[in-house]
């Protein structure tokens, strides 16, 4: 055990975050996302709350300041699903970086981007369109 590492972060996930370099991307994937199909490196975090996981990752993980650092899966045209989780994501992200730009990208573009991500974290989140990509920034501390 270590001090100050959020308990929700598994040793495998902490190792993955440590191995990532500037501009590498990590995906937090909801329960419907084809994580095993898309992942170069798949990390299971079943049973964890996506909001707590996002907060814990951002405790350790700087967001990129040179490019858009956060991507959400855009709703399919005509889909009337509500996405209140996006507002919660924005609130959490703003707590760590008030200037972070968040961009929505088309579903299949999101899948392709996920295939090139450093890792995909698969959780059992039931909220629809709860997929998020984070681009790592530079550690300056």
Secondary structure, DSSP 8 states (H G I E B T S, - for coil): --SSS-TTS-HHHHHHHHH--TT-EEEEE-TTS-HHHH-SSEEE-TT--HHHHHHHHHHH--B-SSS--EEEE---TT-----HHHHHHHHHHHHH-TT--EEEE-HHHHHHHHHTSSEEEE----STT--EEEEB-----
